Amino acid sequence: MYERRIGTPTTNDEANGYWLFGFGVLLGLPGVALFSVTESVTVTRGIGYRLAALAPPFIMLGAVIRFPLRRAGTYLGYLGTAVSVLGVVWFVSIFPGAETETVDADE
């Protein structure tokens, strides 16, 4: 399918990068849609946060992998994606608690 749409890949990772880019876009679109149409502090909105937050790392990794970079550049792309995914996991694990806390104006 990649060869029909784009052409013959020049590297082994080129087609993988294309699919990762597409995967990131497919994560982001429903994430933004869910976020836009749901009420705050709902499970559905939380799913929208997760999907929309995971989309950019995969889109960027797909772009990085498609380019014929040195191995170090590709590994840094993987490392950046891993750090981003861990950051999203950490954020969504603490964020619902931050939404339910009340701030006292007297403090």
TINU-150157 format. One line per field, with one value per residue (C-alpha): residue number from 1; residue in one letter; x, y, z; chain. Coordinates in steps of 0.5 Angstrom, whole numbers, plus 500, padded with zeros to 3 digits. Example, Ala and Ser with C-alpha at 12.3 -4.5 7.8 and 13.67 -1.06 7.14 Angstrom:
2
seq c(1|2)
type c(A|S)
c1 c(525|527)
c2 c(491|498)
c3 c(516|514)
mol c(A|A)
//
This chain:
107
seq c(1|2|3|4|5|6|7|8|9|10|11|12|13|14|15|16|17|18|19|20|21|22|23|24|25|26|27|28|29|30|31|32|33|34|35|36|37|38|39|40|41|42|43|44|45|46|47|48|49|50|51|52|53|54|55|56|57|58|59|60|61|62|63|64|65|66|67|68|69|70|71|72|73|74|75|76|77|78|79|80|81|82|83|84|85|86|87|88|89|90|91|92|93|94|95|96|97|98|99|100|101|102|103|104|105|106|107)
type c(M|Y|E|R|R|I|G|T|P|T|T|N|D|E|A|N|G|Y|W|L|F|G|F|G|V|L|L|G|L|P|G|V|A|L|F|S|V|T|E|S|V|T|V|T|R|G|I|G|Y|R|L|A|A|L|A|P|P|F|I|M|L|G|A|V|I|R|F|P|L|R|R|A|G|T|Y|L|G|Y|L|G|T|A|V|S|V|L|G|V|V|W|F|V|S|I|F|P|G|A|E|T|E|T|V|D|A|D|E)
c1 c(500|506|509|502|501|508|513|519|522|529|530|527|524|521|514|514|515|509|504|506|505|498|497|498|493|488|489|489|483|478|482|480|473|472|475|471|464|464|463|469|471|468|471|470|474|479|480|480|486|489|488|490|496|499|498|504|509|507|506|513|516|513|517|523|523|521|528|534|538|544|542|543|538|533|534|533|526|525|527|523|517|518|519|513|508|511|509|502|501|504|499|493|494|495|490|484|486|488|481|477|481|478|483|481|481|484|490)
c2 c(500|505|504|505|512|514|510|505|506|508|505|500|505|509|506|505|512|513|508|512|518|516|513|519|523|517|518|526|527|523|526|533|531|528|533|538|535|533|536|537|532|526|519|521|528|524|519|525|528|522|521|528|528|522|524|529|524|519|524|527|520|518|524|523|515|517|521|518|520|517|511|516|521|515|513|520|520|513|516|523|519|514|520|524|517|517|524|523|517|521|527|523|519|526|530|528|529|536|537|535|539|546|552|556|563|565|561)
c3 c(500|502|495|491|495|496|492|494|500|501|508|512|517|512|511|519|519|515|519|525|523|520|527|531|526|528|535|535|531|536|542|540|538|544|548|544|545|552|559|564|569|565|563|556|557|560|554|549|553|553|545|544|548|545|538|537|540|535|529|530|531|524|521|524|522|515|514|513|519|523|528|534|531|530|537|540|537|540|547|546|544|550|555|552|553|560|561|559|563|569|567|567|573|577|573|576|583|581|578|584|589|592|593|599|597|605|604)
mol c(A|A|A|A|A|A|A|A|A|A|A|A|A|A|A|A|A|A|A|A|A|A|A|A|A|A|A|A|A|A|A|A|A|A|A|A|A|A|A|A|A|A|A|A|A|A|A|A|A|A|A|A|A|A|A|A|A|A|A|A|A|A|A|A|A|A|A|A|A|A|A|A|A|A|A|A|A|A|A|A|A|A|A|A|A|A|A|A|A|A|A|A|A|A|A|A|A|A|A|A|A|A|A|A|A|A|A)
//
